[in-house]
Amino acid sequence: MKLESRSPTGPIDTAWSRAKFDMKLVNPANKRKYKVIVVGSGLAGGSTAATLAELGYDVACFCFQDSPRRAHSIAAQGGINAAKNYQNDGDSVYRLFYDTVKGGDFRSRESNVHRLSEVSVDIIDQCAAMGVPFAREYGGTLANRSFGGAQVSRTFYARGQTGQQLLLGVYSALERQIGAGKVKMFPRTELLDVVVENGRATGIVVRDLVTGTITSHSAHAVVLATGGYGNAFFLSTNAKGCNVTATYRAYKKGAGFANPCFTQIHPTCIPVSGDYQSKLTLMSESLRNDGRVWVPKNAADAAKKPGDIADDARDYYLERKYPAFGNLSPRDIASRAAKEQCDDGRGVGPGGRGVYLDFRDAIQREGEDKIAEKYGNLFEMYERITGEDPYKVPMRIYPAVHYTMGGLWVDYNLQTTIPGLFCVGEANFSDHGANRLGASALMQGLADGYFIISYTLGNYLAGVDAKSLANPQGAAFKTSETEVKAKLDKLLAIRGKRSVDSFHKELGHTMWEDCGMARSRESLERAIAKITALREEFWANVTVQGTNDSFNQSLEKAGRVADFLEFSELLCKDALVREESCGGHFRVEHQVDGEAKRDDASFCHVAVWEYQGEGNAPARHIEPLVFDNVHLATRSYK
């Protein structure tokens, strides 16, 4: 596998401008001759489809939801970063670039991150012009607030529902193109294979989730925008439908998978309340602007009501340990700190797995009305779930799986190792290194879709003959269809005694305990052994009801869990080989005073895994990372 980053040479602040100029173009009259498939309709996929259609390409967009409006991007709460410096507090494109590289613990590609920072300023203008109702100051200017890992206020927001409002903007642009006949939408349709012919991606094989029909679709290029793989842990803040199937099956067709062990644990989630839960709920990081995180200083006070614990008996541990950033320390650091307090016996709530997020001081300072104006819908959501009023008692929070920084390897042009197969948004690995800063996911998804893929995809298509559209009835497509049908039939034929969910839950428990916030060689080897045994049992004892030729959610889940059972082993292997601690990847053997200890001499690179066939160990390749603009240093937020 050959890894060429294709990053521009020369000064980084002009790299993207020079790259755009050097890229080949497709004549406007010729764009309609090229067909592009976009898989996924969230912020990254929806903006990609709408933008390419607006340019004149023939676009087909696929999603497994019944509407693009139901994409998981809708669940993002806190905001979107942009280096506008409206607050005149010292922000700049370079500072956002610096914060993102540092926040990712120096495990991202500089050229991609700088481009993201540059494009961020255009995203806000684009979205505001589309009618996204960003919060505004009294005088009408757009408002900002702070997020973790930054000492400036650069996050634009729409109360606690920023993702929903941004997605509505994307949806309106996408629906406009659907209405104009430039985008053909395929809802309730799941990708089950990527077709590769003569060394390049030429289409996909999908299943209609309502009728069960298997069909093939060809294109000159395919763009995957299918999100992350956090549901490998079963309990996460992701929607239940989120899965790894699209990217993992692309991996099995030759696309390199980069840094799968880089998973993000979000520190601000509602704690687990029982075995009956199937997902967890995020409480936006924006709450840590005004909420103060604390636990009792004395473990004996952990069972007391928070109001009965005196101020001098409270440990505001983030403010104590990281005074420069306090409660807005980066997510990986804040999550490990919460776990540390709970492991010390000072956790609160059922099972001692929680810490307090307290708004008492903010309410006294600003008034309840002002706090409600900022966070009202989040407070309401918390009260509905827990039955507790956060205006009167502190919230209880605990870390949970939230985002995945790993994904398909892509070059500077967002193209995978398979020519013609592109990957955008959370589904790729490119921008966040080992830890994503808060409010940067929405930024990346819209940057890729609105402002980057239109240039880079055009550069690829300019070298493709418009007459070379593959025949979806051809041999390569029929072979893929046969393999897809055989796997579905195999799942239906087992008729074992365990449900799909029981396997998924057991996998998730193993992943959380042995490959979660803290990892070790011993725990990872144990996890790999458990996953291997569980996968064997799955294929011998799972029961999938119904048939393949109808609406069958049990079959849908079975296919996704089967992929999780394979992918999770790859994730654990990646974590086992990476003998360092960086960002969200914390190996307990590699720490100094409880903080992550990187090994830049051995691991300052992207790890890219190549599929070697059924039963064979995957091959590990590396893309060395070079830091010419933000020099390698030990990350400190103290």
C-alpha positions in Angstrom: 0.0 0.0 0.0 1.4 3.3 -1.1 0.7 6.3 1.1 1.1 9.7 -0.5 -0.3 12.6 1.5 -0.1 14.9 -1.5 0.3 17.8 0.9 1.4 21.0 -0.9 5.0 22.1 -0.3 6.0 25.7 0.6 4.5 28.1 3.1 1.5 26.6 4.9 -0.5 29.8 5.0 -0.8 29.8 1.2 -0.8 26.0 0.6 -4.5 25.6 0.0 -4.7 28.6 -2.3 -1.9 27.2 -4.4 -3.3 23.7 -4.3 -6.7 25.0 -5.6 -5.0 26.8 -8.5 -3.0 23.8 -9.4 -5.9 21.4 -9.5 -7.4 20.4 -12.8 -10.9 21.6 -13.6 -14.0 20.1 -15.3 -15.7 22.3 -17.9 -19.1 23.4 -16.6 -20.8 21.9 -19.7 -19.1 18.6 -19.0 -19.9 18.3 -15.3 -23.4 16.9 -16.1 -21.7 13.9 -17.8 -20.1 12.8 -14.5 -22.1 10.8 -12.0 -21.1 10.9 -8.3 -22.5 8.7 -5.5 -22.6 10.2 -2.0 -23.2 7.8 0.9 -24.5 9.6 3.9 -26.7 12.7 4.2 -25.5 14.4 7.4 -23.5 17.6 7.5 -20.6 16.2 5.5 -22.7 14.1 3.1 -25.6 16.4 2.6 -23.3 19.4 2.0 -21.2 17.4 -0.4 -24.2 16.2 -2.4 -25.8 19.7 -2.5 -22.5 21.4 -3.5 -21.6 19.0 -6.2 -25.2 19.2 -7.6 -25.1 22.9 -7.6 -21.9 22.7 -9.6 -23.7 20.6 -12.2 -22.6 17.0 -11.4 -25.2 14.2 -11.6 -25.5 13.1 -7.9 -27.1 10.2 -6.2 -27.3 10.4 -2.4 -27.9 7.4 -0.2 -28.9 7.2 3.5 -30.3 4.5 5.7 -32.7 6.9 7.5 -36.1 7.7 6.2 -35.0 11.4 5.6 -31.7 13.2 5.5 -33.1 15.3 8.4 -32.6 12.3 10.7 -28.8 12.1 10.2 -26.9 11.9 13.5 -25.4 15.4 12.9 -28.7 16.6 14.3 -27.6 15.5 17.7 -24.6 17.9 17.9 -25.4 20.5 20.6 -22.7 23.0 21.6 -21.5 24.8 18.5 -19.1 25.2 15.6 -15.6 26.7 15.7 -14.4 29.5 13.4 -11.5 31.8 13.6 -13.5 35.0 13.1 -12.1 36.8 16.1 -15.3 38.7 16.6 -14.5 38.9 20.3 -11.2 40.6 19.6 -9.6 38.2 22.1 -6.6 37.2 20.1 -8.0 34.5 17.9 -6.7 33.9 14.3 -6.5 31.2 11.7 -3.1 30.3 13.0 -4.3 30.1 16.6 -7.1 27.7 15.6 -4.6 25.7 13.7 -2.2 25.6 16.7 -5.0 24.7 19.2 -6.2 21.9 16.9 -2.8 20.4 16.4 -2.0 20.7 20.1 -5.4 19.4 21.1 -4.9 16.3 18.9 -1.7 15.7 20.7 0.5 16.1 17.6 -1.0 13.2 15.7 -2.6 15.0 12.8 -1.4 16.2 9.4 -0.5 19.9 9.6 -1.5 20.7 6.0 -5.1 19.4 6.5 -5.5 21.1 9.9 -4.4 24.5 8.5 -6.8 24.2 5.6 -9.6 23.4 8.0 -8.8 26.5 10.0 -8.7 28.7 6.9 -12.0 27.4 5.6 -13.7 27.8 9.0 -14.3 31.5 8.5 -16.2 30.9 5.3 -18.5 28.3 6.9 -20.1 30.8 9.2 -20.8 33.2 6.3 -22.3 30.4 4.3 -24.5 29.1 7.0 -25.7 32.6 8.1 -26.6 33.4 4.5 -28.6 30.2 4.4 -30.6 31.3 7.4 -29.0 29.3 10.2 -30.2 31.1 13.4 -27.0 31.6 15.2 -27.2 33.2 18.6 -26.6 37.0 18.5 -25.5 39.7 20.9 -27.9 42.5 21.8 -26.5 44.7 19.0 -27.2 42.0 16.4 -23.7 40.6 15.9 -23.1 36.9 16.1 -22.3 35.6 19.6 -19.5 33.3 20.6 -18.7 31.1 23.6 -15.7 29.1 24.6 -15.0 25.4 24.3 -12.4 23.0 25.7 -8.8 23.3 24.7 -9.0 27.0 23.8 -8.4 30.3 25.6 -10.5 32.3 23.2 -14.2 32.4 22.4 -14.6 31.2 18.8 -17.6 28.9 19.0 -20.7 30.0 17.2 -23.9 28.3 18.4 -27.7 28.1 18.3 -28.6 27.5 21.9 -27.9 23.8 22.6 -29.1 22.6 19.2 -26.5 23.8 16.8 -26.2 20.6 14.9 -30.0 20.5 14.2 -30.0 24.1 12.9 -26.9 23.5 10.7 -28.5 20.3 9.4 -31.7 22.1 8.5 -29.5 24.5 6.4 -27.8 21.6 4.7 -31.2 19.8 4.2 -32.7 22.9 2.5 -29.8 23.1 0.1 -30.0 19.4 -0.6 -33.8 19.4 -1.1 -33.4 22.3 -3.5 -31.2 20.2 -5.7 -33.5 17.2 -5.3 -36.4 19.4 -6.5 -34.3 20.6 -9.4 -33.6 17.0 -10.5 -29.9 17.2 -9.9 -29.8 14.9 -6.9 -31.6 11.6 -6.8 -32.2 10.6 -3.2 -32.3 7.0 -2.0 -33.5 7.0 1.7 -33.9 3.7 3.7 -31.0 2.3 1.7 -27.9 0.8 3.2 -24.5 0.4 1.6 -23.3 -3.2 1.8 -20.3 -3.2 -0.5 -18.0 -0.9 -2.5 -17.3 -2.1 -6.1 -13.7 -1.7 -7.3 -13.0 -2.4 -10.9 -9.6 -2.0 -12.7 -8.2 -0.5 -9.5 -10.7 2.3 -8.9 -14.0 2.6 -7.2 -16.8 2.4 -9.7 -20.0 2.0 -7.6 -21.7 0.4 -4.6 -24.1 -2.4 -3.8 -27.0 -1.5 -1.5 -30.0 -3.1 0.2 -33.4 -1.4 0.3 -34.3 -1.6 4.0 -38.0 -1.7 3.2 -38.2 -4.4 0.6 -34.9 -6.2 1.1 -34.0 -5.8 -2.6 -30.2 -5.8 -3.4 -29.2 -3.4 -6.2 -26.1 -2.0 -7.8 -25.3 1.6 -8.7 -22.4 2.8 -10.7 -20.6 6.2 -10.7 -17.4 7.9 -11.8 -16.6 8.5 -8.2 -17.9 7.5 -4.7 -17.9 9.7 -1.6 -18.4 8.1 1.8 -19.8 10.4 4.5 -21.0 7.7 6.9 -19.8 8.9 10.3 -17.9 7.2 13.1 -17.7 3.8 14.7 -18.4 4.7 18.4 -21.2 2.2 18.6 -18.6 -0.6 18.7 -18.7 0.2 22.5 -22.6 -0.4 22.4 -23.2 2.4 24.9 -22.3 5.7 23.3 -23.8 9.1 22.6 -24.3 8.0 19.0 -27.6 7.3 17.5 -28.4 3.6 17.5 -28.1 3.3 13.7 -24.6 4.6 13.6 -22.2 1.9 12.4 -18.9 1.0 10.8 -20.2 -1.1 7.9 -19.6 1.4 5.0 -16.0 2.2 6.0 -15.1 -1.3 7.2 -16.4 -2.9 3.9 -14.4 -0.2 2.0 -11.4 -1.3 4.1 -12.0 -4.9 3.0 -11.9 -3.8 -0.6 -8.5 -2.1 -0.2 -9.0 1.2 1.5 -6.5 1.8 4.3 -8.0 2.3 7.8 -6.1 4.9 9.9 -5.6 5.1 13.6 -8.7 3.1 14.6 -7.6 3.2 18.3 -8.1 7.0 18.4 -11.6 7.1 20.1 -12.9 10.1 22.0 -14.5 9.8 25.4 -16.7 12.9 26.2 -16.5 14.0 29.8 -20.0 15.6 29.9 -22.6 12.8 29.6 -25.5 11.6 31.7 -24.2 8.6 33.7 -25.4 5.0 33.0 -28.5 4.3 35.0 -29.0 0.5 34.4 -28.5 -2.5 32.2 -31.6 -1.7 30.3 -30.0 1.2 28.5 -29.2 1.1 24.8 -27.5 4.5 24.5 -26.2 7.4 26.5 -27.1 11.1 26.3 -24.6 13.9 25.7 -24.7 17.1 27.8 -23.0 19.7 25.7 -19.4 20.7 26.5 -20.7 24.3 26.3 -22.2 23.8 29.8 -18.7 23.8 31.2 -18.5 27.5 30.3 -20.7 28.3 33.3 -20.9 24.9 35.2 -18.1 24.0 37.6 -17.1 20.4 38.0 -16.5 19.0 41.5 -16.6 16.0 43.8 -16.3 15.8 47.6 -12.8 16.0 49.0 -13.7 13.3 51.4 -15.0 9.9 50.1 -17.2 9.7 53.2 -19.2 12.7 51.8 -19.9 11.1 48.5 -23.3 9.7 49.6 -24.5 13.1 50.9 -26.8 15.4 49.0 -24.7 18.0 47.2 -26.4 20.9 49.1 -25.2 19.3 52.3 -21.5 19.4 51.3 -19.9 22.7 52.3 -17.8 24.7 49.8 -14.6 24.0 51.6 -15.3 20.3 51.4 -15.6 20.4 47.6 -12.8 19.6 45.2 -13.1 21.6 42.0 -10.5 19.2 40.6 -10.2 20.6 37.0 -9.7 24.1 38.3 -7.1 22.7 40.8 -5.2 20.5 38.3 -5.4 22.7 35.2 -5.8 26.3 36.4 -5.0 27.9 32.9 -8.0 26.1 31.3 -10.0 24.9 34.3 -13.4 23.4 33.5 -12.7 23.9 29.8 -9.8 21.5 29.7 -9.7 19.2 26.6 -12.1 16.2 26.5 -9.5 13.5 26.9 -7.9 15.2 29.9 -11.3 16.1 31.6 -12.5 12.5 31.1 -9.5 10.8 32.6 -9.7 13.3 35.5 -13.3 12.3 36.2 -12.4 8.6 36.2 -9.5 9.3 38.5 -11.8 10.9 41.1 -14.3 8.1 40.9 -11.6 5.4 41.1 -10.5 7.3 44.3 -13.9 6.6 45.8 -15.2 10.2 45.5 -17.6 9.6 42.7 -21.3 10.5 43.2 -24.6 9.0 42.3 -25.5 5.3 41.8 -22.3 3.1 41.8 -20.1 6.1 42.4 -19.8 6.7 38.7 -20.5 10.4 38.4 -19.2 13.9 39.2 -21.1 17.1 39.7 -21.5 19.9 37.1 -22.8 22.8 39.2 -24.4 26.0 38.0 -25.0 27.5 41.4 -22.4 30.2 41.1 -23.3 31.1 37.5 -27.0 31.5 38.4 -26.1 33.7 41.4 -23.9 35.8 39.1 -26.1 36.1 36.0 -29.5 35.1 37.1 -31.6 32.0 36.2 -33.1 33.7 33.1 -29.7 34.3 31.5 -28.6 30.7 32.1 -31.9 29.5 30.7 -31.4 31.6 27.6 -28.1 29.9 27.0 -28.8 26.3 28.0 -32.6 26.0 28.5 -33.2 23.1 26.2 -30.2 21.2 27.6 -31.5 21.7 31.2 -34.9 20.6 30.1 -33.5 17.4 28.5 -31.5 16.6 31.6 -34.6 17.0 33.9 -36.7 14.8 31.6 -34.1 12.0 31.7 -33.1 12.2 35.4 -36.0 13.8 37.1 -33.7 16.3 38.7 -33.8 20.1 38.2 -30.3 21.4 37.3 -31.4 24.9 38.3 -31.7 23.7 41.9 -29.2 20.8 42.1 -26.0 20.1 40.3 -26.1 17.8 37.2 -24.4 14.5 37.5 -22.1 13.6 34.6 -19.6 10.9 33.6 -17.5 10.2 30.5 -18.9 8.2 27.6 -17.8 7.3 24.1 -18.7 10.1 21.7 -16.6 10.5 18.6 -13.9 8.6 16.7 -10.9 10.4 15.3 -9.8 7.3 13.4 -11.3 6.5 10.0 -10.4 5.7 6.4 -7.0 7.1 5.5 -7.3 10.0 3.0 -4.7 12.2 1.3 -4.8 16.0 1.2 -7.5 15.6 -1.5 -9.7 13.5 0.8 -9.2 10.5 -1.5 -8.6 7.0 0.1 -6.1 4.5 -1.1 -8.6 3.4 -3.6 -8.6 5.8 -6.6 -12.1 7.3 -7.0 -13.2 6.6 -3.5 -13.3 9.7 -1.3 -14.2 10.0 2.3 -15.4 13.1 4.2 -16.4 14.1 7.8 -16.0 11.8 10.8 -15.6 8.8 8.5 -12.1 9.9 7.6 -9.1 10.3 9.9 -7.7 13.5 8.6 -8.0 16.5 11.0 -8.2 15.7 14.7 -5.2 13.5 15.5 -5.6 11.6 18.8 -8.2 14.0 20.3 -10.8 16.3 18.8 -11.4 19.6 20.3 -15.0 20.5 21.1 -17.1 22.2 18.3 -14.7 21.0 15.6 -16.7 18.1 14.2 -19.3 20.4 12.7 -16.5 22.5 11.3 -14.8 19.6 9.6 -18.0 18.1 8.2 -19.1 21.4 6.5 -15.5 22.3 5.5 -15.1 19.0 3.6 -18.6 19.2 2.0 -19.0 22.8 1.2 -15.5 24.0 0.4 -13.0 21.2 -0.2 -14.5 18.2 -2.0 -15.7 20.3 -4.9 -12.2 21.2 -5.8 -10.5 17.8 -5.1 -13.2 15.6 -6.6 -13.1 17.8 -9.8 -9.4 17.4 -9.9 -9.9 13.6 -10.0 -12.8 13.6 -12.5 -10.8 15.8 -14.9 -8.6 12.8 -15.5 -11.5 10.3 -15.9 -13.2 9.7 -19.3 -16.9 10.6 -18.9 -17.7 7.6 -21.1 -16.1 5.2 -18.7 -19.2 4.8 -16.4 -19.2 1.2 -15.3 -22.1 -1.1 -16.2 -24.0 -2.0 -13.0 -24.9 -5.3 -14.7 -21.2 -6.1 -15.2 -19.2 -8.9 -13.6 -17.7 -6.9 -10.8 -21.1 -5.7 -9.6 -22.6 -9.2 -9.9 -19.8 -10.7 -7.9 -20.3 -8.1 -5.1 -24.1 -8.7 -5.1 -23.5 -12.5 -4.8 -21.2 -12.0 -1.9 -23.6 -9.6 -0.1 -26.5 -12.0 -0.6 -24.5 -14.9 0.6 -23.6 -13.1 3.9 -27.2 -12.2 4.5 -28.4 -15.7 3.8 -25.7 -17.1 6.2 -26.9 -14.8 9.0 -30.5 -15.9 8.5 -29.6 -19.6 8.3 -27.8 -19.8 11.7 -31.0 -19.8 13.9 -29.1 -19.9 17.1 -30.2 -19.1 20.6 -28.8 -15.6 21.3 -30.1 -12.3 20.1 -28.0 -9.8 18.1 -28.3 -7.2 20.8 -26.9 -9.6 23.4 -23.7 -10.0 21.3 -23.5 -6.3 20.7 -23.9 -5.6 24.5 -21.2 -8.1 25.4 -18.8 -6.7 22.8 -19.5 -3.2 24.1 -18.8 -4.2 27.7 -15.5 -5.8 26.7 -14.5 -2.7 24.7 -15.3 -0.3 27.5 -13.6 -2.3 30.2 -10.5 -3.3 28.3 -10.1 -0.7 25.5 -11.9 2.4 27.0 -10.5 5.3 28.9 -7.5 3.3 30.2 -5.7 0.6 28.2 -2.8 -1.8 28.9 -1.1 -4.6 27.1 -2.8 -7.0 29.4 -6.3 -5.6 28.9 -5.9 -5.3 25.1 -4.7 -8.9 24.8 -7.6 -10.0 26.9 -10.0 -8.0 24.8 -8.7 -9.5 21.5 -9.1 -13.0 22.9 -12.6 -12.3 24.1 -13.6 -10.6 20.8 -12.3 -13.6 18.8 -14.3 -16.0 20.9 -17.4 -13.9 20.8 -17.2 -13.6 17.0 -17.0 -17.4 16.7 -20.0 -17.8 18.9 -21.9 -15.1 17.0 -21.5 -17.1 13.7 -22.6 -20.3 15.5 -25.3 -19.1 17.8 -26.9 -15.8 16.8 -30.6 -15.9 15.9 -31.9 -13.6 13.2 -35.7 -13.7 12.7 -37.5 -13.0 9.4 -36.4 -13.1 5.8 -34.1 -11.2 3.5 -36.9 -10.0 1.1 -38.7 -7.7 3.5 -38.3 -5.1 6.2 -36.1 -6.8 8.7 -34.4 -4.7 11.4 -33.0 -7.8 13.1 -31.1 -8.6 9.9 -29.9 -5.0 9.6 -28.5 -5.1 13.1 -26.9 -8.5 12.6 -24.9 -7.3 9.6 -23.7 -4.2 11.5 -22.8 -6.2 14.6 -20.9 -8.7 12.5 -18.8 -5.9 11.1 -18.3 -4.4 14.6 -17.0 -7.8 15.8 -14.3 -7.8 13.1 -13.5 -4.1 13.3 -13.2 -4.1 17.1 -10.3 -6.6 16.9 -8.5 -4.2 14.5 -9.1 -1.3 16.9 -7.6 -3.3 19.8 -4.6 -4.4 17.7 -3.9 -0.8 16.8 -4.1 0.2 20.4 -1.8 -2.7 21.4 0.9 -1.8 18.8 0.8 1.9 19.7 3.0 1.8 22.8 2.5 5.3 23.9 -0.2 7.5 25.4 -1.6 10.3 23.3 -4.9 12.1 23.3 -7.8 9.7 23.7 -5.5 6.7 23.5 -4.2 6.2 27.1 -1.9 3.3 27.8 -1.4 3.0 31.6 2.2 1.9 31.1 3.0 5.2 29.5 2.2 8.1 31.8 3.9 10.7 33.9 2.1 11.8 37.1 -1.2 10.6 35.5 -0.7 12.5 32.3 -0.2 11.0 28.8 3.4 10.3 27.8 3.9 10.3 24.0 6.7 8.5 22.2 7.5 10.8 19.3 10.6 8.8 18.3 8.6 5.7 17.7 5.0 6.8 17.0 5.0 10.2 15.4 3.0 8.8 12.5 -0.4 7.8 11.2 -0.9 4.0 11.5 -2.7 2.7 8.4 -4.0 -0.9 8.3 -4.4 -2.9 5.1 -6.7 -5.8 4.8 -4.9 -9.0 3.8 -7.8 -11.4 3.3 -10.0 -13.6 5.5 -8.1 -15.3 8.3 -4.9 -13.3 7.7 -3.4 -10.6 10.0 -3.7 -7.1 8.5 -0.6 -5.2 7.4 0.4 -2.1 9.3 1.8 0.8 7.3 2.8 4.3 8.5 2.6 7.8 7.2 5.3 9.9 9.1 4.1 13.1 10.5 6.2 16.2 10.1 5.7 19.4 12.3 7.3 22.4 10.7 4.9 25.0 12.0 3.7 23.8 15.4 6.7 22.2 17.0 6.4 19.0 18.9 6.1 19.6 22.6 4.6 18.0 25.7 0.9 19.1 25.9 0.2 21.1 29.0 -3.1 22.8 30.0 -1.9 23.7 33.5 
